[in-house]
Amino acid sequence: YLANPLEHASAGVRARLLLSATTSVANVRIQLHSRIERLHDDVRPFAHLLLAEILAVQDGYEGEAEEQYRLAAQGSAASAAREGLGRLLLRLGREDEGVEVLALVARDASFDAD
């Protein structure tokens, strides 16, 4: 997946499912953190997104998930990262922030459709 995230998006979905179900979250977190810095700049946002999506559904990791979504949103995974961030913020009860982020995603999507 991380070799070419845009071409292998379905592999990313499978990776998220497998990584979150087969090993401890702490282990996945450590492994991804150790690999993120070695990745090429154009791929790194997708690794941040992968880590964020794994952490976002785990109790106690929401703060780090938010940080990873924000890092991913600065790069080529921006739209998916913002969507995930918006959903996380809503789940955390931060409705105003979550709605604002999701509104940006919707606005960007409407520009892409034009």
N, C-alpha and C positions, 0 to 999 in steps of 0.2 A: 504494500500500500504506500509506504513512505517513499519508495523509489520513484513513483509517479502518481501522486494522489488524484489528479484530475482524471487520468485514464483508468485508474483502478478504484474508483469510488465505492463500488460494491464490496471490494475487499476491505475497505475501511469499516464498513458497516459490520461485516463478519468479524473483523479484528476487535471492534468494540464489544461485541457480544461475547466472543471467546475470552478476551482478556478479563472482562468483568466477571465471568462465571468460572474460570478455571484456576485462578490463583488468587492470593490475597491482594487486596487493593494496595496495601503498603508495598508489596513486591513489584507490582505493575508500575506504581508511582516511581519507585527507585530506578527501575529499568528504563522507563521512558525519560526520566530526568537525565540519566547518564548518556542517553543517545541524542537528545534534542540538540545539545551544543555542537555535536559533530555533524549535524545535518547541514545541507546546503541552505542558504538563506531563503530560497524560494519554496522549499519544502518544510522548513521549520514551523510555519504557522499551522500546517496540517497536523504536525505532531502535538503542538499545543492544543489544538482542537480535539484530537483523539484523547489526550490526557484529561482535558476539561470534561468531556462527555462521560468518561469513565468515573471521574471523581464526583460529578454533579449529582449522581443518584445515590451516593454513599453518605450516610450520616457522619458528620464531623469533618467532611472534606469540602464543604460548600465554599468556604473562603478561598481555598486554593483553586477550586474549580472556577470561581469568578476571575481570579488572577490569570488563569490559563486562557479563559475565553477572551479576556481583554488583550492578552498577548497575541492570540490568534487573529483577533479583529484588526490588528495593525498591519496584517499582510494579506496574502492571496486567499485566505480562508475567511475573509471578513464577513460575508453575508451569513454563512452558516454559524460562525462564531457569535455574531450579534443575535441571531435567533436563539441560540442556546443560552446566551447570557440573559436575554429577556425572559425566557422561560424560567431560568434559575431564580432571577430576581423576583418574579411573581410567586414562585414556590416559597421563597423566603419571606414573603409578606411585604416586599418592597414594591408595591403596586405602581406607584408613580414612576419610579425608575424603569421598571420592567415594561410598562406600557410605552414609555418614551423610546426605549431601545427597539421594541417591536414595531413601533410606528416608523422608525427610520428604516427598518428592514422592509416594511411594506412599501414605503415611498421609493426606496431603491429598486425594489422589484417592479414597481409600476413604470419606472424609467427604463428598465431593461426590456419591458414588454413593448415599449414604443418603437 
